[in-house]
Amino acid sequence: MSELAVIPRRSAPESAPQGGAGRILIIDDELEIRESLETLLELEGYTVASAGTGREGLAQIGERSFDVVLLDLALPDKNGMDVMSEIRLLHPDRRSS
């Protein structure tokens, strides 16, 4: 079972960083969850990418930067906590919450 964080609804201009909408990466093995989150976030004005495995997500993070990563803890190829550790190694200057 996937865990999901609730994002309070705000208007896109207030919630988006200065200079445009933020970039969000969704890493989840469940297609329905990825598609639902992607649709919701795009409607709010965000640029969204998604990956079905930890490896795919890490590859995308290696290609471009993201402001937020929504990460499933139970992935088929890697533990979500391991993926988070690898993200921190790739971007030690970025803060995680």
trRosetta pair geometry for C-beta under 8 A, 3 or more apart (Angstrom, degrees):
i j d omega theta_ij theta_ji phi_ij phi_ji
1 74 7.5 74 61 34 37 150
2 28 6.1 38 -129 -149 145 116
2 29 8.0 -169 -78 47 118 79
2 30 5.7 -105 -30 10 141 135
2 33 5.7 -27 71 -73 166 167
2 72 5.1 -56 -132 -129 103 112
2 73 8.0 149 -142 34 58 74
2 74 6.7 -134 -94 48 57 103
3 72 7.2 146 41 -138 71 62
3 73 6.1 25 23 11 118 112
4 33 7.1 -140 -87 -146 120 121
5 70 7.2 -136 34 -134 110 101
9 44 7.7 -140 -142 -100 72 123
10 14 5.1 -105 164 81 118 115
10 15 4.1 128 84 -50 127 119
10 44 7.7 70 68 -154 66 121
11 14 5.2 78 65 14 85 105
11 15 7.0 168 78 -1 40 97
12 15 6.2 -75 -138 49 27 98
12 16 5.5 25 171 -26 70 117
12 21 6.8 -33 -172 -100 109 104
12 44 5.1 162 -87 173 90 58
12 45 3.2 86 -149 4 137 140
12 46 7.7 -148 -133 -36 101 64
13 16 6.2 -55 -131 32 23 108
13 45 7.7 52 -51 29 46 174
15 44 6.9 -28 70 170 139 118
15 45 7.9 139 71 58 100 116
16 20 6.6 -89 164 140 127 29
16 21 4.6 -71 -131 -109 129 51
16 22 5.8 -161 -141 -13 67 81
16 45 5.6 -67 -62 109 133 126
16 46 7.2 -169 -101 -82 96 69
17 20 7.3 0 77 70 81 51
17 21 7.7 87 37 -172 75 16
17 22 5.2 92 2 -73 103 93
17 67 6.5 -156 -17 -120 137 154
21 45 4.5 -155 -97 142 127 84
21 46 4.9 -170 173 -108 117 36
21 47 5.6 133 100 -16 114 80
22 46 5.5 -26 68 -127 75 97
22 47 7.3 -144 104 34 34 81
22 67 4.0 -80 -165 48 109 153
22 68 6.4 53 143 2 133 103
23 46 7.3 149 -104 -176 20 88
23 47 4.8 -29 -106 76 70 107
23 48 7.8 168 -159 -83 52 30
23 49 7.4 14 -176 2 95 102
23 64 7.4 -95 166 132 160 115
23 65 7.0 108 71 105 141 62
23 66 4.7 -120 113 -129 101 61
23 67 5.2 124 52 2 67 89
23 68 7.7 174 93 31 49 68
24 41 5.6 -87 56 179 149 155
24 46 5.1 19 4 162 118 138
24 47 7.2 155 22 81 70 52
24 48 5.1 -20 70 -108 96 75
24 49 7.5 180 92 30 50 64
24 66 6.3 88 -125 -168 17 112
24 67 6.6 -47 -72 61 60 88
24 68 4.7 -15 -115 70 85 100
24 69 7.5 164 -163 -89 61 29
24 70 6.6 27 179 -9 107 102
25 48 7.7 152 -91 -159 27 58
25 49 5.1 -19 -110 72 74 96
25 50 7.1 155 -164 -94 57 34
25 51 6.9 9 -178 3 102 105
25 57 6.2 119 156 -147 126 92
25 60 6.0 158 -129 107 133 133
25 61 6.8 -81 -10 -71 175 86
25 66 4.4 -67 -12 -100 106 166
25 68 7.4 -173 30 96 65 54
25 69 4.7 -15 68 -114 101 77
25 70 7.2 -168 93 28 50 67
26 33 7.8 -164 173 125 129 87
26 34 5.3 151 115 -131 131 76
26 37 5.2 140 -107 95 150 136
26 38 6.2 -111 16 -64 146 84
26 41 8.0 -179 -47 11 121 149
26 48 6.6 16 -8 -170 108 105
26 49 7.4 -173 25 93 71 46
26 50 4.3 -17 65 -112 99 89
26 51 7.3 176 90 28 55 62
26 69 7.9 167 -85 -162 23 54
26 70 4.8 -11 -114 63 69 110
27 50 7.5 171 -78 -160 35 59
27 51 4.9 -11 -111 67 76 102
27 52 8.0 -152 -155 -62 58 4
27 53 7.7 -44 -162 99 95 17
27 54 6.5 67 179 -100 135 48
27 56 7.5 164 -127 80 94 89
27 57 3.7 3 -100 -84 126 149
27 69 6.5 10 1 -177 110 100
27 70 7.0 177 28 88 64 57
27 71 4.9 7 59 -117 112 67
27 72 6.1 -128 109 19 72 82
27 75 7.0 -26 150 -89 102 135
27 80 7.7 151 104 -122 118 93
27 83 6.7 -153 124 155 160 159
28 33 4.8 -83 132 94 152 123
28 34 5.1 -170 64 -64 106 86
28 37 7.6 102 14 18 144 142
28 50 7.4 -45 36 -160 84 105
28 52 7.3 -38 88 -125 44 46
28 70 7.3 -24 -37 115 110 97
28 71 7.8 174 -63 -154 72 26
28 72 4.1 108 -113 -32 72 127
28 75 7.8 -132 -133 -95 30 89
29 52 5.4 71 -124 -176 51 74
29 53 6.6 51 -94 -83 91 55
29 72 6.3 -115 7 75 77 158
29 74 7.6 -82 22 108 124 71
29 75 5.4 146 -38 -136 115 63
29 76 5.3 115 -114 -14 151 98
30 33 4.2 62 89 11 109 112
30 34 6.8 171 89 -12 56 85
30 72 7.5 136 13 -93 92 156
31 34 5.7 -58 -148 38 32 111
31 35 6.1 26 159 -15 69 109
31 52 7.1 -7 -77 -106 73 115
32 35 6.0 -57 -143 40 28 107
32 36 6.1 28 158 -20 64 110
33 36 5.9 -56 -144 37 28 110
33 37 6.2 22 161 -12 65 110
33 72 7.6 92 101 -75 151 125
34 37 6.2 -64 -148 42 24 105
34 38 6.0 25 157 -21 64 114
34 50 4.4 105 -166 -169 116 147
34 52 7.0 -64 -44 -86 157 72
35 38 5.6 -55 -141 38 28 114
35 39 6.3 29 160 -20 64 106
35 50 8.0 -88 -65 3 44 176
36 39 6.0 -57 -150 35 26 109
36 40 6.4 23 156 -15 63 110
37 40 5.8 -58 -145 40 31 111
37 41 6.0 22 161 -13 68 112
37 48 7.6 179 123 -154 83 146
37 50 7.8 131 78 -96 108 124
37 70 6.5 -131 179 82 156 160
38 41 6.2 -61 -142 42 24 105
38 42 6.1 23 160 -18 63 111
38 48 4.7 169 -137 122 75 145
38 50 5.6 -64 -72 -41 126 132
39 42 6.0 -59 -144 38 25 108
39 43 6.4 27 157 -20 62 108
40 43 5.9 -60 -155 34 27 112
40 44 6.7 19 150 -12 63 109
41 44 5.5 -58 -151 40 36 111
41 46 4.3 -49 166 56 95 128
41 48 4.9 109 92 -70 125 134
42 45 7.7 98 -175 -37 32 8
42 46 6.3 -93 -86 65 36 71
42 47 7.8 52 -108 -112 77 25
42 48 5.5 -92 -60 13 87 123
49 60 5.7 180 132 -170 142 147
49 66 7.4 -112 40 -92 113 124
51 54 7.9 105 122 -97 127 10
51 56 3.6 177 -159 108 111 106
51 57 3.8 -171 67 -66 150 69
51 59 7.7 150 -118 48 142 91
51 60 5.8 -145 -56 0 129 134
52 56 5.9 43 45 36 62 153
53 56 4.6 98 55 6 82 101
53 57 7.0 -146 94 -4 45 87
53 75 6.0 114 -148 179 53 118
53 76 6.2 -64 -113 56 95 95
53 77 4.7 38 -163 17 116 128
53 78 7.3 97 173 16 83 93
54 57 5.6 -58 -149 38 32 113
54 58 6.2 30 156 -18 68 107
54 75 4.7 124 -36 107 97 162
54 77 5.4 -140 35 79 98 98
54 78 3.3 -72 48 48 159 122
54 79 7.9 25 -64 52 156 25
54 80 7.2 -156 -89 -97 115 46
54 82 7.2 28 -162 86 159 97
54 83 4.2 -130 -141 -83 112 124
54 86 8.0 97 172 39 111 140
55 58 5.8 -55 -145 38 30 109
55 59 6.3 34 154 -22 64 105
55 77 5.6 -44 -10 107 105 153
55 78 6.8 135 -40 -13 72 124
56 59 5.7 -54 -151 33 31 114
56 60 6.6 29 153 -17 64 104
57 60 5.8 -56 -152 36 32 109
57 61 6.4 31 152 -18 66 106
57 69 7.3 93 -175 -153 123 121
57 71 7.4 106 -180 -112 165 92
57 83 6.4 35 80 -163 132 134
58 61 5.5 -52 -145 37 35 112
58 62 6.4 40 152 -23 64 104
58 83 6.5 -133 -57 -144 104 89
58 86 5.7 -19 -113 119 128 136
58 87 7.3 -128 -107 -71 81 74
58 90 7.6 168 -152 -36 86 150
59 62 5.6 -54 -153 33 32 115
59 63 6.7 27 151 -18 63 107
60 63 5.6 -58 -151 35 36 111
60 64 6.9 -39 173 42 69 87
60 66 7.9 43 127 -39 104 125
61 64 7.7 -94 -138 66 24 49
61 65 7.6 44 -155 -115 64 39
61 66 6.6 -70 -109 8 80 112
61 69 7.4 -4 -86 -88 122 136
61 87 6.1 -89 -166 -118 169 88
61 90 5.9 96 131 103 119 161
61 91 7.6 -101 177 -20 116 119
62 90 6.8 -105 -85 -138 70 141
65 91 7.5 111 -128 -98 98 137
66 69 5.7 95 97 -65 139 81
69 87 6.5 -114 27 -130 165 159
71 80 5.1 138 149 -159 104 110
71 83 6.1 -171 -154 94 132 128
71 84 6.2 150 102 -69 168 94
72 75 5.7 123 89 -66 105 82
72 80 5.6 -140 104 -83 45 132
73 79 7.1 -5 180 -176 67 70
73 80 3.6 -113 -124 37 38 141
73 81 6.6 29 -142 -34 91 78
74 79 7.8 -22 -108 -133 40 59
74 80 6.7 -38 -22 -17 27 113
75 78 5.3 1 81 63 126 63
75 79 7.0 176 40 -111 91 12
75 80 5.8 125 -10 -63 103 75
75 83 6.9 58 12 -29 150 139
78 82 5.1 -120 178 80 101 121
78 83 5.3 113 113 -56 129 94
79 82 4.4 89 65 2 89 106
79 83 7.2 -158 93 -7 47 82
80 83 5.4 -50 -148 34 39 114
80 84 6.4 42 152 -21 67 101
81 84 5.5 -48 -149 34 35 114
81 85 6.6 40 150 -21 63 101
82 85 5.6 -49 -151 32 35 114
82 86 6.6 33 151 -17 65 103
83 86 5.7 -56 -152 37 34 110
83 87 6.4 38 149 -22 66 103
84 87 5.5 -49 -148 33 34 114
84 88 6.5 37 152 -20 64 103
84 96 6.9 96 -167 -148 108 162
85 88 5.7 -53 -152 34 33 113
85 89 6.6 34 149 -20 64 103
86 89 5.5 -49 -150 34 37 114
86 90 6.5 36 152 -17 66 104
87 90 5.7 -57 -150 38 33 110
87 91 6.3 -24 167 32 69 103
87 94 8.0 -66 150 72 95 131
87 96 7.7 102 101 -80 120 132
88 91 6.8 -80 -133 66 24 69
88 92 6.3 58 169 -99 67 57
88 94 7.8 -135 -119 68 55 91
88 96 6.6 -65 -85 -19 102 135
89 92 6.8 6 -137 -61 24 90
91 94 4.1 10 141 11 119 119
